[in-house]
């Protein structure tokens, strides 16, 4: 059984989650999914101009993981622009800052809501921040 993904910390959910080329109806477009954690990596590295080690620390991941996320995100964005595909921002192994994520069932809850209690869904004590 593979090891579960460690949640990547994201400061906030994106305000806009869908981008498409003008003049082409949505049913005719192919869609590319950019995950929330990929968007956060792009935001920290390209907009905030942080070094990779700073970005990785903020997202609670290794620098090598951040590099892989950035490569994937840049490729998806470039493919969307160059090939005229729709870009949806959705999903991924992320947790908002201040959330607790059960590593067994992946249920999210706000920090402060009994971080060390049993998970309400699977009754596991396994949770992390």
DSSP file (Angstrom, degrees, kcal/mol; ACC not computed):
  #  RESIDUE AA STRUCTURE BP1 BP2  ACC     N-H-->O    O-->H-N    N-H-->O    O-->H-N    TCO  KAPPA ALPHA  PHI   PSI    X-CA   Y-CA   Z-CA
    1    1 A X              0   0    0      0, 0.0     3,-0.1     0, 0.0     2,-0.0   0.000 360.0 360.0 360.0 128.7    0.0    0.0    0.0
    2    2 A X        -     0   0    0      1,-0.1     2,-0.2     3,-0.0     3,-0.1  -0.308 360.0 -98.2 -70.6 153.5    1.5    3.4   -1.0
    3    3 A X        -     0   0    0      1,-0.1    -1,-0.1     3,-0.0     3,-0.1  -0.477  45.3-108.5 -67.3 136.5    2.2    6.0    1.6
    4    4 A X        -     0   0    0     -2,-0.2    -1,-0.1     1,-0.1     2,-0.1  -0.343  40.1 -95.8 -66.9 149.7   -0.6    8.6    1.8
    5    5 A X        -     0   0    0      1,-0.1     2,-0.4    -3,-0.1    -1,-0.1  -0.387  32.5-123.8 -63.6 137.9    0.3   12.1    0.5
    6    6 A X        -     0   0    0     -2,-0.1    -1,-0.1    -3,-0.1    87,-0.1  -0.724  37.6-109.0 -77.8 129.3    1.4   14.6    3.0
    7    7 A X        -     0   0    0     -2,-0.4     2,-0.5    94,-0.1    87,-0.3  -0.354  26.2-134.7 -65.3 140.3   -1.0   17.6    2.7
    8    8 A X  E     -a   94   0A   0     85,-2.3    87,-2.1    -2,-0.0     2,-0.2  -0.840  23.5-118.5 -96.6 126.4    0.6   20.7    1.2
    9    9 A X  E     -a   95   0A   0     50,-2.2     2,-0.4    -2,-0.5    87,-0.2  -0.443  30.1-171.6 -71.4 133.1   -0.3   23.9    3.1
   10   10 A X  E     -a   96   0A   0     85,-2.1    87,-2.0    -2,-0.2     3,-0.1  -0.983  20.0-146.4-124.6 134.1   -2.2   26.5    1.1
   11   11 A X  S    S-     0   0    0     -2,-0.4     2,-0.3     1,-0.2    -1,-0.1   0.852  76.6 -12.2 -73.0 -33.9   -2.9   30.0    2.5
   12   12 A X  S    S-     0   0    0     84,-0.1    -1,-0.2     0, 0.0     2,-0.2  -0.985  72.6 -97.3-161.4 155.8   -6.3   30.5    0.8
   13   13 A X        -     0   0    0     -2,-0.3     2,-0.1    -3,-0.1     3,-0.0  -0.508  53.2 -98.1 -73.9 147.6   -8.6   29.0   -1.8
   14   14 A X        -     0   0    0     -2,-0.2    -1,-0.1     1,-0.1     3,-0.1  -0.384  19.8-143.8 -68.3 144.6   -8.4   30.6   -5.2
   15   15 A X  S    S+     0   0    0      1,-0.2     2,-0.4    -2,-0.1    -1,-0.1   0.852  90.1  42.5 -74.2 -35.5  -11.1   33.2   -6.0
   16   16 A X        +     0   0    0      1,-0.1    -1,-0.2    -3,-0.0     3,-0.1  -0.945  59.8 172.4-116.8 132.4  -11.2   32.2   -9.7
   17   17 A X        +     0   0    0     -2,-0.4    72,-2.5     1,-0.2     2,-0.4   0.341  58.2  55.7-124.3   6.0  -11.2   28.6  -10.7
   18   18 A X  E     +B   88   0B   0     70,-0.2     2,-0.4     2,-0.0    70,-0.2  -0.979  49.8 174.9-146.4 130.9  -11.8   28.4  -14.4
   19   19 A X  E     +B   87   0B   0     68,-2.2    68,-3.3    -2,-0.4     2,-0.3  -0.996   9.2 168.5-134.0 138.6  -10.1   30.0  -17.4
   20   20 A X        -     0   0    0     -2,-0.4    66,-0.1    66,-0.2     2,-0.1  -0.978  39.7 -94.0-146.2 157.5  -10.9   29.5  -21.0
   21   21 A X    >   -     0   0    0     -2,-0.3     3,-0.9    63,-0.2     2,-0.1  -0.451  49.7-108.6 -68.3 144.8  -10.0   31.0  -24.4
   22   22 A X  T 3  S+     0   0    0      1,-0.2    -1,-0.1    -2,-0.1     3,-0.1  -0.399  96.0  27.2 -72.8 152.3  -12.6   33.6  -25.6
   23   23 A X  T 3  S+     0   0    0      1,-0.2     2,-0.5    -2,-0.1    -1,-0.2   0.414  94.8 101.4  82.2  -1.7  -14.8   32.7  -28.5
   24   24 A X  S <  S-     0   0    0     -3,-0.9    -1,-0.2     2,-0.0     5,-0.1  -0.968  73.6-122.9-117.5 123.1  -14.9   29.0  -28.0
   25   25 A X    >   -     0   0    0     -2,-0.5     3,-1.6     1,-0.1     4,-0.4  -0.322  22.9-119.2 -62.8 144.6  -17.9   27.4  -26.3
   26   26 A X  G >  S+     0   0    0      1,-0.3     3,-1.8     2,-0.2    -1,-0.1   0.861 109.7  60.9 -54.5 -42.0  -17.1   25.4  -23.2
   27   27 A X  G 3  S+     0   0    0      1,-0.3    -1,-0.3     3,-0.0    -2,-0.1   0.761 103.7  52.3 -61.2 -20.5  -18.4   22.0  -24.6
   28   28 A X  G <  S+     0   0    0     -3,-1.6     2,-0.3     2,-0.1    -1,-0.3   0.533  94.7  93.4 -89.9  -6.3  -15.9   22.2  -27.4
   29   29 A X    <   -     0   0    0     -3,-1.8     2,-0.4    -4,-0.4    56,-0.1  -0.619  69.0-135.3 -92.8 145.2  -12.9   22.7  -25.1
   30   30 A X        -     0   0    0     -2,-0.3    56,-2.3    54,-0.2     2,-0.4  -0.782  29.9-135.9 -88.1 141.6  -10.5   20.2  -23.7
   31   31 A X  E     -c   86   0B   0     -2,-0.4     2,-0.4    54,-0.2    56,-0.2  -0.825  14.9-162.1-108.9 139.2   -9.9   20.8  -20.0
   32   32 A X  E     -c   87   0B   0     54,-2.6    56,-3.0    -2,-0.4     2,-0.6  -0.963  16.9-140.7-113.6 134.1   -6.6   20.8  -18.1
   33   33 A X  E     -c   88   0B   0     -2,-0.4     2,-0.5    54,-0.2    56,-0.2  -0.865  12.8-168.8-102.1 121.1   -6.8   20.5  -14.3
   34   34 A X  E     -c   89   0B   0     54,-3.1    56,-1.8    -2,-0.6    39,-0.0  -0.935  25.2-130.0-102.2 122.3   -4.3   22.6  -12.2
   35   35 A X     >  -     0   0    0     -2,-0.5     4,-2.1    54,-0.2    57,-0.2  -0.298  16.1-114.8 -74.9 160.3   -4.4   21.4   -8.6
   36   36 A X  H  > S+     0   0    0     55,-2.6     4,-2.1     1,-0.2    56,-0.1   0.870 117.5  52.1 -61.4 -38.5   -4.8   23.9   -5.7
   37   37 A X  H  > S+     0   0    0     54,-0.5     4,-2.0     2,-0.2    -1,-0.2   0.848 107.3  52.9 -69.3 -32.7   -1.3   23.1   -4.4
   38   38 A X  H  > S+     0   0    0      2,-0.2     4,-2.2     1,-0.2    -2,-0.2   0.908 109.3  49.3 -66.0 -41.1    0.2   23.7   -7.9
   39   39 A X  H  X S+     0   0    0     -4,-2.1     4,-2.7     1,-0.2    -2,-0.2   0.909 109.8  51.4 -63.0 -41.7   -1.4   27.1   -8.0
   40   40 A X  H  X S+     0   0    0     -4,-2.1     4,-2.6     2,-0.2     5,-0.2   0.895 108.8  50.9 -63.0 -40.1   -0.1   27.9   -4.5
   41   41 A X  H  X S+     0   0    0     -4,-2.0     4,-2.5     2,-0.2     5,-0.3   0.919 111.7  47.4 -63.2 -43.3    3.5   26.9   -5.6
   42   42 A X  H  X>S+     0   0    0     -4,-2.2     4,-2.6     2,-0.2     5,-1.0   0.917 112.4  50.7 -62.0 -43.8    3.2   29.2   -8.6
   43   43 A X  I  X>S+     0   0    0     -4,-2.7     5,-2.5     3,-0.2     4,-1.0   0.936 114.3  42.5 -61.1 -47.7    1.8   32.0   -6.4
   44   44 A X  I  <5S+     0   0    0     -4,-2.6     6,-2.0     3,-0.2    -2,-0.2   0.925 123.8  35.4 -66.7 -44.6    4.6   31.7   -3.9
   45   45 A X  I  <5S+     0   0    0     -4,-2.5     4,-0.2    -5,-0.2    -2,-0.2   0.945 129.4  27.8 -77.3 -49.5    7.5   31.3   -6.4
   46   46 A X  I  <5S+     0   0    0     -4,-2.6    -3,-0.2    -5,-0.3    -2,-0.1   0.840 132.2  28.6 -89.3 -34.5    6.4   33.5   -9.3
   47   47 A X  I  <<S+     0   0    0     -4,-1.0    -3,-0.2    -5,-1.0    -4,-0.1   0.886 128.1  37.9 -92.9 -45.6    4.3   36.2   -7.7
   48   48 A X  S   <S-     0   0    0     -5,-2.5    -3,-0.2    -6,-0.2    -4,-0.1   0.661  97.4-139.2 -78.9 -14.9    5.7   36.4   -4.2
   49   49 A X        +     0   0    0     -6,-0.3    -4,-0.2    -4,-0.2     2,-0.2   0.833  43.1 160.3  60.8  36.6    9.2   35.9   -5.6
   50   50 A X        -     0   0    0     -6,-2.0    -1,-0.2     1,-0.1     2,-0.1  -0.530  44.8-105.0 -85.0 155.5   10.3   33.6   -2.8
   51   51 A X     >  -     0   0    0     -2,-0.2     4,-2.4     1,-0.1     3,-0.4  -0.389  35.3-108.2 -70.7 157.8   13.2   31.2   -3.1
   52   52 A X  H  > S+     0   0    0      1,-0.2     4,-2.8     2,-0.2     5,-0.2   0.875 119.2  53.1 -59.8 -38.9   12.3   27.6   -3.5
   53   53 A X  H  > S+     0   0    0      2,-0.2     4,-1.9     1,-0.2    -1,-0.2   0.865 110.3  48.4 -66.5 -33.4   13.4   26.6    0.0
   54   54 A X  H  > S+     0   0    0     -3,-0.4     4,-2.2     2,-0.2    -2,-0.2   0.910 112.4  48.6 -69.6 -42.5   11.1   29.4    1.4
   55   55 A X  H  X S+     0   0    0     -4,-2.4     4,-1.9     1,-0.2    -2,-0.2   0.936 111.6  49.8 -60.3 -47.0    8.2   28.3   -0.7
   56   56 A X  H  X>S+     0   0    0     -4,-2.8     5,-2.4     1,-0.2     4,-0.7   0.895 109.7  50.9 -60.9 -41.8    8.7   24.7    0.4
   57   57 A X  H ><5S+     0   0    0     -4,-1.9     3,-0.7     1,-0.2    -1,-0.2   0.908 109.8  50.2 -63.5 -41.9    8.8   25.6    4.0
   58   58 A X  H 3<5S+     0   0    0     -4,-2.2    -1,-0.2     1,-0.2    -2,-0.2   0.844 114.8  43.6 -65.2 -33.0    5.6   27.6    3.7
   59   59 A X  H 3<5S-     0   0    0     -4,-1.9   -50,-2.2    -5,-0.2    -1,-0.2   0.488 110.5-123.3 -91.1  -2.9    3.9   24.7    2.0
   60   60 A X  T <<5S+     0   0    0     -4,-0.7     2,-0.3    -3,-0.7    -3,-0.2   0.891  72.6 112.4  63.1  43.7    5.4   22.1    4.5
   61   61 A X  S   <S-     0   0    0     -5,-2.4    -1,-0.2    -6,-0.1    -2,-0.1  -0.860  73.2 -87.5-135.5 170.0    7.0   20.0    1.8
   62   62 A X     >  -     0   0    0     -2,-0.3     4,-2.2     1,-0.1     5,-0.2  -0.441  35.5-118.3 -76.6 154.7   10.5   19.2    0.7
   63   63 A X  H  > S+     0   0    0      1,-0.2     4,-2.2     2,-0.2     5,-0.1   0.867 115.6  55.0 -61.5 -37.3   12.3   21.5   -1.8
   64   64 A X  H  > S+     0   0    0      2,-0.2     4,-1.9     1,-0.2    -1,-0.2   0.869 107.2  50.3 -65.8 -35.8   12.5   18.6   -4.3
   65   65 A X  H  > S+     0   0    0      2,-0.2     4,-2.3     1,-0.2    -2,-0.2   0.915 108.8  51.9 -66.2 -42.9    8.7   18.1   -4.1
   66   66 A X  H  X S+     0   0    0     -4,-2.2     4,-2.7     1,-0.2    -2,-0.2   0.909 107.2  53.3 -59.2 -42.2    8.2   21.8   -4.7
   67   67 A X  H  X S+     0   0    0     -4,-2.2     4,-2.3     1,-0.2    -1,-0.2   0.917 109.3  48.0 -60.2 -44.1   10.4   21.6   -7.8
   68   68 A X  H  X S+     0   0    0     -4,-1.9     4,-2.1     2,-0.2    -1,-0.2   0.897 111.8  50.3 -63.7 -40.1    8.3   18.8   -9.2
   69   69 A X  H  X S+     0   0    0     -4,-2.3     4,-2.6     2,-0.2    -2,-0.2   0.923 110.8  49.3 -63.4 -44.8    5.1   20.7   -8.5
   70   70 A X  H  X S+     0   0    0     -4,-2.7     4,-2.8     2,-0.2     5,-0.2   0.908 110.0  50.4 -62.7 -43.1    6.4   23.8  -10.2
   71   71 A X  H  X S+     0   0    0     -4,-2.3     4,-2.0     1,-0.2    -1,-0.2   0.931 113.2  46.3 -60.9 -45.6    7.5   21.8  -13.3
   72   72 A X  H  X S+     0   0    0     -4,-2.1     4,-2.2     2,-0.2    -2,-0.2   0.920 114.1  47.8 -62.8 -44.9    4.0   20.2  -13.6
   73   73 A X  H  X S+     0   0    0     -4,-2.6     4,-2.5     1,-0.2     5,-0.2   0.917 111.0  49.8 -64.9 -44.6    2.2   23.5  -13.0
   74   74 A X  H  X S+     0   0    0     -4,-2.8     4,-2.5     1,-0.2    -1,-0.2   0.903 111.1  50.2 -61.7 -40.4    4.2   25.4  -15.6
   75   75 A X  H  X S+     0   0    0     -4,-2.0     4,-2.6    -5,-0.2    -1,-0.2   0.922 111.2  48.1 -64.2 -43.7    3.7   22.7  -18.2
   76   76 A X  H  X S+     0   0    0     -4,-2.2     4,-2.2     2,-0.2    -2,-0.2   0.914 113.4  47.0 -63.8 -43.0   -0.1   22.7  -17.6
   77   77 A X  H  X S+     0   0    0     -4,-2.5     4,-2.2     2,-0.2    -2,-0.2   0.925 113.8  47.7 -65.6 -44.5   -0.3   26.5  -17.8
   78   78 A X  H  X S+     0   0    0     -4,-2.5     4,-3.0    -5,-0.2     5,-0.4   0.920 111.7  50.0 -62.9 -43.7    1.8   26.6  -21.0
   79   79 A X  H  X S+     0   0    0     -4,-2.6     4,-2.2     1,-0.2     6,-0.3   0.896 110.1  51.5 -61.8 -40.3   -0.2   23.8  -22.6
   80   80 A X  H  X>S+     0   0    0     -4,-2.2     5,-1.8    -5,-0.2     4,-0.6   0.919 116.2  39.4 -62.5 -44.7   -3.5   25.6  -21.8
   81   81 A X  H  <5S+     0   0    0     -4,-2.2     3,-0.4     3,-0.2    -2,-0.2   0.950 121.0  41.4 -71.9 -50.2   -2.3   28.9  -23.3
   82   82 A X  H  <5S+     0   0    0     -4,-3.0    -3,-0.2     1,-0.2    -2,-0.2   0.891 123.4  37.0 -68.4 -41.0   -0.5   27.5  -26.4
   83   83 A X  H  <5S-     0   0    0     -4,-2.2    -1,-0.2    -5,-0.4    -2,-0.2   0.420 107.8-118.8 -95.2   1.6   -3.0   24.8  -27.3
   84   84 A X  T  <5 +     0   0    0     -4,-0.6     2,-0.3    -3,-0.4   -54,-0.2   0.913  58.2 153.3  65.5  44.5   -6.1   26.9  -26.4
   85   85 A X      < -     0   0    0     -5,-1.8    -1,-0.2    -6,-0.3   -54,-0.2  -0.731  48.0-105.2-105.0 155.8   -7.4   24.5  -23.6
   86   86 A X  E     - c   0  31B   0    -56,-2.3   -54,-2.6    -2,-0.3     2,-0.5  -0.479  29.3-144.9 -74.4 149.2   -9.6   25.4  -20.6
   87   87 A X  E     -Bc  19  32B   0    -68,-3.3   -68,-2.2   -56,-0.2     2,-0.4  -0.966  14.6-172.5-122.1 115.8   -7.8   25.5  -17.3
   88   88 A X  E     -Bc  18  33B   0    -56,-3.0   -54,-3.1    -2,-0.5     2,-0.7  -0.911  14.5-148.0-107.8 133.5   -9.7   24.4  -14.2
   89   89 A X  E     + c   0  34B   0    -72,-2.5     2,-0.3    -2,-0.4   -54,-0.2  -0.895  43.9 133.0-101.1 116.0   -8.2   24.8  -10.7
   90   90 A X        -     0   0    0    -56,-1.8    -2,-0.1    -2,-0.7   -73,-0.0  -0.969  43.9 -13.4-165.3 139.8   -9.4   22.0   -8.5
   91   91 A X        +     0   0    0     -2,-0.3   -55,-2.6   -56,-0.2   -54,-0.5  -0.025  49.6 141.4  72.0-164.6   -8.4   19.3   -6.0
   92   92 A X        -     0   0    0    -57,-0.2     2,-1.8   -56,-0.1    -1,-0.1  -0.237  68.2 -61.8 105.5 164.3   -5.0   18.0   -5.0
   93   93 A X  S    S+     0   0    0     -2,-0.1   -85,-2.3   -87,-0.1     2,-0.3  -0.556  85.0 132.7 -83.3  78.3   -3.4   16.9   -1.7
   94   94 A X  E     -a    8   0A   0     -2,-1.8     2,-0.3   -87,-0.3   -85,-0.2  -0.833  40.2-161.2-126.0 162.2   -3.7   20.2    0.1
   95   95 A X  E     -a    9   0A   0    -87,-2.1   -85,-2.1    -2,-0.3     2,-0.1  -0.988  26.9-119.9-139.4 135.9   -4.8   21.5    3.5
   96   96 A X  E >   -a   10   0A   0     -2,-0.3     3,-2.1   -87,-0.2   -85,-0.2  -0.437  46.0 -88.2 -69.4 148.6   -5.7   25.1    4.2
   97   97 A X  T 3  S+     0   0    0    -87,-2.0    -1,-0.1     1,-0.3     3,-0.1  -0.372 119.4  28.3 -56.8 131.6   -3.6   26.8    6.9
   98   98 A X  T 3  S+     0   0    0      1,-0.4    13,-5.0    31,-0.2     2,-0.3   0.495  97.4 118.0  92.5   4.3   -5.3   26.1   10.2
   99   99 A X  E <   -D  110   0C   0     -3,-2.1     2,-0.4    11,-0.3    -1,-0.4  -0.734  54.5-143.5-102.5 154.3   -6.9   22.8    9.1
  100  100 A X  E     -D  109   0C   0      9,-3.6     9,-2.1    -2,-0.3     2,-0.5  -0.950  15.5-159.9-111.1 136.3   -6.3   19.3   10.4
  101  101 A X  E     -DE 108 128C   0     27,-1.9    27,-1.3    -2,-0.4     2,-0.4  -0.974  15.7-132.5-122.5 122.3   -6.3   16.5    7.9
  102  102 A X  E  >  - E   0 127C   0      5,-2.3     4,-1.5    -2,-0.5    25,-0.2  -0.576  12.1-151.0 -70.3 127.2   -6.9   12.8    8.9
  103  103 A X  T  4 S+     0   0    0     23,-0.8    -1,-0.2    -2,-0.4    24,-0.1   0.670  90.5  48.5 -77.0 -15.1   -4.3   10.8    7.2
  104  104 A X  T  4 S+     0   0    0     22,-0.5    -1,-0.1     3,-0.1    23,-0.1   0.936 129.6  13.3 -88.0 -55.1   -6.5    7.7    7.0
  105  105 A X  T  4 S-     0   0    0      2,-0.1    -2,-0.2    19,-0.0    -1,-0.0   0.529  92.6-128.8-103.4  -6.7   -9.8    9.0    5.6
  106  106 A X     <  +     0   0    0     -4,-1.5     2,-0.2     1,-0.2    -3,-0.1   0.620  49.3 158.0  71.5  16.5   -8.6   12.5    4.3
  107  107 A X        -     0   0    0     -6,-0.1    -5,-2.3     1,-0.0     2,-0.3  -0.527  30.4-143.9 -72.7 137.7  -11.4   14.4    6.1
  108  108 A X  E     +D  101   0C   0     -2,-0.2     2,-0.3    -7,-0.2    -7,-0.2  -0.802  23.8 168.0-102.9 143.6  -10.6   18.0    6.8
  109  109 A X  E     -D  100   0C   0     -9,-2.1    -9,-3.6    -2,-0.3     3,-0.1  -0.985  40.3 -90.7-149.0 155.8  -11.6   20.1    9.8
  110  110 A X  E >   -D   99   0C   0     -2,-0.3     3,-1.7   -11,-0.2   -11,-0.3  -0.337  47.8-101.1 -67.9 143.1  -10.6   23.4   11.2
  111  111 A X  T 3  S+     0   0    0    -13,-5.0    -1,-0.1     1,-0.3   -12,-0.0  -0.347 109.8  40.9 -59.6 141.0   -7.7   23.6   13.7
  112  112 A X  T 3  S+     0   0    0     -3,-0.1     2,-1.4     1,-0.1    -1,-0.3   0.178  82.1 108.0 100.8 -16.6   -9.0   23.9   17.2
  113  113 A X  S <  S-     0   0    0     -3,-1.7     4,-0.1     1,-0.1    -1,-0.1  -0.508 112.6 -63.4 -91.4  66.4  -11.8   21.4   16.6
  114  114 A X    >   -     0   0    0     -2,-1.4     3,-1.4     1,-0.1    -1,-0.1   0.969  62.8-171.3  56.4  65.7  -10.1   18.7   18.7
  115  115 A X  T 3  S+     0   0    0      1,-0.3    -1,-0.1     4,-0.0    -2,-0.0   0.765  83.8  40.7 -59.5 -28.0   -7.0   18.2   16.7
  116  116 A X  T 3  S+     0   0    0      2,-0.1    -1,-0.3    10,-0.0     3,-0.1   0.401  94.6 101.7-105.1   3.3   -6.0   15.1   18.7
  117  117 A X  S <  S-     0   0    0     -3,-1.4     3,-0.1     1,-0.2    -4,-0.0  -0.279  87.7 -75.1 -77.2 170.1   -9.4   13.5   19.1
  118  118 A X        -     0   0    0      1,-0.1     7,-0.2     5,-0.1     2,-0.2  -0.354  55.1-101.2 -61.7 145.0  -10.6   10.6   17.1
  119  119 A X     >  -     0   0    0      5,-2.4     4,-1.9     1,-0.1    -1,-0.1  -0.503  26.3-133.7 -65.0 133.5  -11.6   11.4   13.5
  120  120 A X  T  4 S+     0   0    0     -2,-0.2    -1,-0.1     1,-0.2    -2,-0.1   0.754 100.5  41.8 -64.6 -22.4  -15.4   11.6   13.3
  121  121 A X  T  4 S+     0   0    0      3,-0.1    -1,-0.2     1,-0.1    -3,-0.0   0.913 132.7  12.9 -90.3 -48.6  -15.5    9.5   10.1
  122  122 A X  T  4 S-     0   0    0      2,-0.1    -2,-0.2     0, 0.0     3,-0.1   0.461  88.8-127.6-112.8  -1.9  -13.0    6.7   10.7
  123  123 A X     <  +     0   0    0     -4,-1.9     2,-0.2     1,-0.2    -3,-0.1   0.628  57.3 149.4  64.3  15.4  -12.3    7.0   14.4
  124  124 A X        -     0   0    0      1,-0.1    -5,-2.4     2,-0.1    -1,-0.2  -0.514  48.1-148.8 -77.3 146.2   -8.6    7.1   13.7
  125  125 A X        +     0   0    0     -7,-0.2     2,-0.8    -2,-0.2    -1,-0.1   0.510  67.7 111.6 -85.6  -7.0   -6.3    9.0   16.1
  126  126 A X        +     0   0    0     -7,-0.0   -23,-0.8   -24,-0.0   -22,-0.5  -0.567  38.4 136.5 -74.1 108.2   -4.0    9.7   13.1
  127  127 A X  E     -E  102   0C   0     -2,-0.8     2,-0.3   -25,-0.2   -25,-0.2  -0.985  25.4-175.3-145.4 155.2   -4.2   13.4   12.3
  128  128 A X  E      E  101   0C   0    -27,-1.3   -27,-1.9    -2,-0.3    -2,-0.0  -0.939 360.0 360.0-144.2 166.6   -1.6   16.0   11.4
  129  129 A X              0   0    0     -2,-0.3   -31,-0.2   -29,-0.2   -30,-0.2   0.369 360.0 360.0-113.0 360.0   -1.4   19.7   10.8
